[in-house]
Amino acid sequence: MTKVVLEKFVDWLLTDNSAESAVDKEALVKWLEPNFQNYVDGDQFRINPNGRRIIDLMDELKAPEMRPADMISLSPSKKILLVTHYAPSYTHAGGLRIRDLYAEIRRENPDIQIDLYSAKHPSIDGDLGGLKEIFTNQYFDEPGQLSFDSFQMQSGEREPYDVIDFQFHEAGRLAKSFAPLGKRSLFTPMESIARSYFDLTAAKLSKDNFVSLSDVFGLIQATLDELKIMRSVNCTVCVSDADAGFLRRLAPWRRVDHISTGLSPYEFTEQLQPDFEPRAVEAKKQRLVFAAYFGSDTNVVGLKWYLSQVHPKVLATCPDYNLMVVGRGDLSAIKAEGHKGVTFVGEVPYLSPVLEQAKAGLVLALHGSGFRGKINQYAVCGVPSISTTLGATGLCYTPGEDIIIADAAIDFANACVRALTDDDGTRQLALAARATALANYRWQSSSDKITALYGL
């Protein structure tokens, strides 16, 4: 039984993947099998939990013969509950996205009741002032303490909400318990952990003919967890169409949609005005910028790759160039390496003054999922992006017209040198990138989809 399930798992992992012709499937199954079999311990028969999980996963992946679940048709929403693991905050990307999204909902629907139930993370949240302008009622618990019972004790709510919106996986796992209090439910994973594990594991097999047991276990657990949450809600709302596309392939019988992260009017008030004029390229110093959250492994790995493989090549051609590294997170170990021509700025209250100083912005995604909002933030400030293919996946930019895409270190370095030395080319890219951002990544651009998904 275990072998048959493992064979199906390996087939799924290698579907539409170049690794299929290179990997010995039979050998891979034989290598995995001992880690998933049940076993005898003395006079006790033990069920292997890994075997149970992989059977559950393959059962979840069996698409039933049904169309994607439709949202329940109801009268316009008058009452929404947001349940989120991170508070709507100015200080980190996920919290800012939620704050901007709900500010847009409030702006368009001033009389609707919008309640907030969130975990509090004081070291991450920063200033939570101004939430009362968006949310009718606010309820908080410690991280890990969110629960249906605690919410009901605090709020006293017994009448159903038209929509309950679960943001982040930690909140999504509560969807089943909140079901009695909601007519419809949404789940936003912020990034698909399943897609991240799948892509990483499949890429290791494809490129290196190597995969570790921890990769396999992580893929099984993350995918099973995400599928179970999706099963407990009416619709999963991703932040990128790349994540949405992956989850549709994974569970074609579930409704999956996406709402792109809009440019924040809080961060980019001036830059979002059509008549805003970015700083002239020729007036800028020889500077590139990498703005990111360095609590994310994706960004740390990307920075290490750039500093070891790309940065020396750029310095060799442009010895006066400087890289600005901007964002929250502990980079002390990288700082200690003493890289020449690198300035670590850390966290800043507003990104735009820093971004506008650079000739180009870097997006260094080598793995992971989610939405690369920094490309839009660079663009609206009149700064073109140099990105890996993965970093720009799912966005509306066209390589060579309003963005530069490069994956090999030498190609990435050459693109950086061109951005630093070809002012005319950089200016054209910057103007085109800004036009793309304004046309596609304002929150107003998603207003019809927000109205439909939230029943407004």
C-alpha positions in Angstrom: 0.0 0.0 0.0 2.7 2.4 1.0 4.7 1.7 -2.2 1.7 2.4 -4.4 1.0 5.7 -2.7 4.7 6.7 -2.9 4.7 5.9 -6.6 1.7 8.3 -7.1 3.4 10.9 -5.0 6.6 10.8 -7.1 4.6 10.9 -10.3 2.8 14.1 -8.9 6.1 15.7 -7.9 7.6 15.1 -11.4 4.6 16.1 -13.4 5.4 18.7 -16.0 9.0 18.8 -14.7 12.2 18.3 -16.6 13.4 16.1 -13.8 11.1 13.3 -15.1 13.6 12.2 -17.7 16.5 12.4 -15.3 15.2 10.8 -12.1 15.0 7.1 -11.5 11.5 6.9 -10.1 11.8 3.3 -8.9 15.0 4.1 -7.0 13.5 7.2 -5.5 10.4 5.2 -4.3 12.7 2.5 -2.9 14.8 5.2 -1.0 11.6 6.8 0.5 9.7 3.7 1.4 11.4 2.8 4.7 10.5 6.3 6.1 6.7 5.8 5.4 6.1 2.2 6.3 4.3 1.0 9.5 6.5 -1.1 11.8 6.6 -3.5 14.7 8.0 -2.2 18.0 8.5 -5.3 20.3 5.0 -6.7 20.6 3.4 -3.4 19.4 2.3 -2.6 15.9 3.0 1.1 15.1 1.3 3.3 12.5 4.0 5.5 10.9 2.6 9.1 11.0 4.6 9.9 7.9 2.8 7.1 6.0 -0.6 8.4 7.3 0.2 11.9 6.1 1.2 10.9 2.6 -1.9 8.8 2.2 -4.0 11.8 3.4 -2.2 14.0 0.9 -2.8 11.8 -2.0 -6.5 11.4 -1.0 -6.7 15.2 -1.0 -5.2 15.4 -4.5 -7.8 13.1 -6.0 -10.0 15.7 -7.7 -13.7 14.8 -7.4 -15.9 15.2 -10.4 -17.3 18.6 -9.6 -16.9 22.2 -10.8 -15.2 24.8 -8.6 -17.3 25.7 -5.6 -19.3 28.9 -6.2 -19.6 31.6 -3.6 -22.9 31.5 -1.9 -25.3 34.0 -3.4 -26.3 36.5 -0.7 -27.5 40.0 -0.4 -24.7 42.6 -0.1 -22.5 42.2 2.9 -23.3 44.4 5.9 -21.0 42.8 8.4 -17.4 41.5 7.9 -15.0 39.9 10.4 -11.3 39.9 9.7 -9.3 37.2 11.6 -5.6 37.7 11.1 -2.4 36.4 12.6 -0.7 39.7 12.0 -2.4 43.0 12.8 -3.1 45.6 10.0 0.1 47.5 10.4 2.3 50.0 8.6 5.5 48.3 9.5 5.5 45.0 7.5 4.3 44.1 4.1 1.6 41.6 5.0 0.1 44.0 7.7 0.2 47.0 5.3 -1.5 45.0 2.6 -4.4 44.1 5.0 -4.6 47.7 6.2 -4.7 49.1 2.7 -7.3 46.5 1.6 -9.6 47.2 4.4 -9.1 51.0 4.1 -10.3 50.6 0.5 -13.3 48.6 1.6 -14.2 51.2 4.3 -13.7 54.0 1.8 -16.2 52.5 -0.6 -18.6 51.2 2.1 -18.6 53.8 4.9 -21.7 52.2 6.7 -20.6 48.6 6.8 -19.6 46.9 10.1 -16.1 45.6 9.9 -14.7 43.9 13.0 -11.1 42.9 13.6 -9.8 39.9 15.6 -6.0 39.7 15.6 -2.9 38.5 17.4 -0.7 41.2 18.7 3.0 41.2 18.0 4.4 44.4 19.6 7.9 44.0 18.2 6.5 43.6 14.7 3.2 45.6 14.7 4.6 49.0 15.6 2.0 51.8 15.8 -1.5 50.4 15.4 -3.1 53.9 15.7 -5.8 54.8 13.3 -7.4 51.3 13.2 -10.7 52.7 14.6 -11.1 54.7 11.4 -11.3 51.4 9.5 -12.7 48.8 12.0 -15.9 49.1 13.9 -14.7 46.8 16.8 -11.2 45.5 17.6 -10.4 42.4 19.6 -6.9 41.1 20.3 -5.2 38.0 21.8 -1.6 36.8 22.3 0.1 35.0 19.3 -1.1 31.4 19.4 -4.1 32.2 21.5 -6.6 33.1 18.8 -9.7 30.9 19.1 -13.4 31.0 18.4 -14.2 30.7 22.1 -12.0 33.6 23.0 -13.4 35.8 20.2 -17.0 35.1 21.4 -16.1 35.8 25.0 -14.6 39.2 24.0 -17.1 40.2 21.4 -20.3 38.7 22.6 -21.2 38.2 18.9 -23.9 35.6 18.1 -25.4 36.9 14.9 -23.5 35.6 11.8 -21.1 37.7 9.7 -21.8 37.9 6.0 -18.0 37.3 5.4 -15.3 36.0 7.7 -11.8 36.7 6.2 -8.9 34.6 7.4 -5.5 36.1 6.7 -2.3 34.0 7.0 -2.2 30.2 7.6 -2.4 30.5 11.3 -5.8 32.2 11.1 -6.9 29.9 8.2 -6.6 26.9 10.5 -9.4 28.4 12.6 -11.9 28.5 9.7 -13.7 25.3 10.6 -14.3 26.4 14.2 -15.6 29.8 13.1 -18.0 28.3 10.5 -21.1 28.7 12.7 -20.6 32.4 12.8 -20.1 33.1 9.1 -22.2 32.8 6.0 -19.2 32.9 3.7 -15.4 32.5 4.3 -12.2 33.6 2.6 -8.7 32.4 3.2 -5.6 34.5 2.1 -2.4 32.4 2.6 -0.3 35.6 1.8 2.1 33.1 0.2 1.5 29.5 -0.8 3.9 27.5 1.4 2.8 24.4 -0.6 4.0 26.0 -3.9 7.2 27.1 -2.3 8.0 23.6 -1.1 6.9 22.0 -4.3 9.0 24.3 -6.5 12.0 23.9 -4.3 11.8 20.1 -4.1 11.1 19.7 -7.8 13.9 22.1 -8.7 16.4 20.1 -6.6 15.5 16.9 -8.4 15.6 18.7 -11.8 18.8 20.6 -11.4 20.9 18.6 -8.9 19.3 15.1 -9.0 19.1 15.5 -5.2 16.4 15.8 -2.6 16.5 15.5 1.2 14.0 13.7 3.4 13.3 17.0 5.2 12.3 18.5 1.8 9.9 15.7 1.2 8.4 15.8 4.7 8.1 19.6 4.5 6.3 19.3 1.1 3.8 16.7 2.4 3.0 18.6 5.6 2.7 22.1 4.0 0.6 20.9 1.1 -1.7 18.8 3.3 -2.1 21.7 5.7 -3.0 24.2 2.9 -5.4 21.8 1.2 -7.3 21.2 4.5 -7.7 25.0 5.0 -8.9 25.4 1.5 -11.5 22.7 2.1 -12.9 24.6 5.1 -13.5 27.9 3.3 -15.6 29.1 0.3 -12.8 30.7 -1.5 -9.0 31.0 -1.3 -7.7 34.4 -2.2 -4.0 34.5 -3.1 -1.9 37.6 -3.5 -0.4 36.6 -6.9 -1.9 34.8 -9.8 1.2 32.5 -9.8 0.2 31.2 -6.4 -3.5 31.0 -7.4 -2.6 29.1 -10.6 -0.6 26.5 -8.5 -3.4 26.0 -6.0 -6.0 25.6 -8.9 -3.9 22.8 -10.4 -3.6 21.3 -6.9 -7.3 21.5 -6.1 -9.3 22.2 -9.3 -12.5 21.6 -7.5 -12.0 24.5 -5.0 -12.6 28.1 -5.8 -9.3 30.0 -6.0 -8.8 33.7 -6.9 -6.3 36.4 -6.3 -6.2 40.1 -5.4 -2.9 41.8 -6.3 -1.3 43.9 -3.6 -1.8 47.5 -4.4 0.6 50.3 -3.9 0.0 51.8 -0.5 -1.3 55.4 -0.5 0.2 55.7 3.0 3.7 55.0 1.7 3.5 56.6 -1.8 1.1 59.5 -1.5 3.1 61.8 -3.8 4.4 59.1 -6.1 0.8 57.9 -6.9 -0.1 61.2 -8.4 0.0 61.2 -12.2 2.0 64.4 -12.4 4.7 63.2 -10.0 8.2 63.6 -11.6 10.8 61.1 -10.4 14.4 62.2 -9.8 16.3 62.4 -13.1 18.6 59.4 -13.7 21.6 61.5 -14.5 21.3 63.3 -11.2 21.6 60.0 -9.2 24.7 58.5 -7.8 26.0 55.1 -9.0 23.7 53.3 -6.7 21.4 50.2 -6.7 19.0 49.3 -4.0 17.7 46.0 -2.5 14.7 46.6 -0.3 13.3 43.6 1.5 12.2 42.0 4.8 15.1 40.0 6.0 13.1 37.9 8.4 12.4 36.0 5.2 14.8 33.2 4.2 14.1 33.9 0.5 15.5 37.5 0.8 18.5 36.5 2.9 19.4 33.7 0.5 19.0 36.1 -2.5 21.2 38.7 -0.8 24.0 36.2 -0.1 23.9 35.0 -3.7 24.1 38.5 -5.0 27.0 39.5 -2.7 29.0 36.4 -3.5 28.2 35.9 -7.2 27.1 39.2 -8.7 28.4 42.1 -6.6 32.2 41.5 -7.3 31.5 41.5 -11.0 29.6 44.8 -10.9 32.4 46.4 -8.7 35.0 45.3 -11.2 33.4 47.4 -13.9 31.9 50.2 -11.8 34.3 50.6 -8.8 32.4 53.6 -7.5 29.0 51.8 -7.4 27.2 51.3 -4.1 24.5 48.8 -3.1 22.0 50.0 -0.5 20.4 47.2 1.5 17.1 48.4 3.1 14.7 46.7 5.4 14.0 45.1 8.8 15.8 41.9 9.9 19.1 40.7 11.4 21.9 40.9 8.8 24.7 41.1 11.4 26.4 37.9 10.0 26.4 39.3 6.5 27.6 42.7 7.7 30.5 41.1 9.4 31.8 39.7 6.1 32.9 43.3 5.3 31.7 43.6 1.7 33.1 46.7 -0.1 30.6 49.1 -1.6 27.6 48.0 0.5 25.6 50.2 2.8 23.2 48.5 5.2 20.5 51.0 5.9 18.2 48.9 8.0 14.5 49.7 8.6 13.2 53.1 7.5 9.9 54.9 8.2 9.3 55.6 4.5 10.8 53.8 1.6 10.3 56.3 -1.2 13.2 58.7 -0.2 15.6 55.8 -0.2 14.3 54.2 -3.4 14.4 57.4 -5.4 18.2 57.7 -4.9 18.9 54.5 -6.8 19.2 53.9 -10.6 17.7 50.4 -10.3 16.1 48.2 -7.7 17.0 44.5 -7.2 14.6 41.5 -6.8 16.7 38.5 -5.7 14.1 35.7 -5.4 15.8 32.3 -6.0 12.9 30.3 -4.3 9.7 30.9 -2.5 6.2 32.2 -3.5 3.9 35.0 -2.8 3.8 38.5 -4.3 6.9 40.6 -5.1 5.5 44.0 -4.3 8.9 45.6 -4.3 8.9 45.7 -8.1 5.8 48.0 -8.0 7.3 50.1 -5.2 10.5 50.6 -7.2 8.5 51.4 -10.3 6.2 54.0 -8.9 9.3 55.9 -7.6 10.7 55.9 -11.1 13.2 53.1 -10.5 13.3 50.1 -12.8 13.8 46.6 -11.5 16.4 44.0 -12.2 14.8 40.7 -11.2 15.2 36.9 -11.4 12.5 35.2 -13.4 10.8 33.9 -10.2 10.8 37.4 -8.7 8.7 38.8 -11.5 6.4 35.8 -11.9 2.7 36.7 -12.1 3.3 40.5 -12.6 2.3 42.6 -15.6 5.8 43.7 -16.6 7.4 42.8 -20.0 11.1 41.9 -20.0 13.2 44.4 -21.9 10.5 47.0 -21.9 9.8 47.9 -18.3 11.9 45.4 -16.4 15.2 43.5 -16.8 15.1 39.7 -16.1 18.3 37.8 -15.4 19.0 34.5 -13.6 22.6 33.6 -14.2 25.1 35.6 -12.1 27.0 37.0 -15.1 23.7 38.1 -16.8 22.5 39.7 -13.6 25.8 41.6 -13.2 25.7 42.8 -16.8 22.2 44.1 -16.3 23.3 46.0 -13.2 26.2 47.5 -15.1 23.9 48.7 -17.9 21.6 50.3 -15.4 24.5 52.1 -13.8 26.1 53.3 -17.1 23.4 53.6 -19.7 21.3 56.6 -18.5 19.1 56.8 -21.6 18.2 53.1 -21.4 17.6 53.3 -17.6 15.4 56.3 -18.1 13.2 54.6 -20.7 12.9 51.5 -18.5 12.0 53.7 -15.5 9.2 55.6 -17.3 7.7 52.4 -18.7 7.8 50.7 -15.3 6.1 53.6 -13.6 3.3 53.6 -16.2 2.8 49.8 -15.8 2.6 50.2 -12.0 0.1 53.0 -12.1 -2.1 51.2 -14.6 -2.2 47.9 -12.8 -1.2 48.1 -9.1 -3.3 50.8 -7.5 -5.9 49.4 -5.1 -8.6 50.9 -7.2 -7.5 48.5 -10.0 -8.8 45.6 -7.9 -12.0 47.3 -6.8 -14.3 45.1 -8.9 -12.7 41.9 -7.7 -12.8 43.1 -4.0 -16.5 43.9 -4.5 -17.2 40.5 -5.9 -15.2 38.5 -3.4 -16.4 40.4 -0.3 -20.0 40.6 -1.5 -20.1 44.4 -1.3 
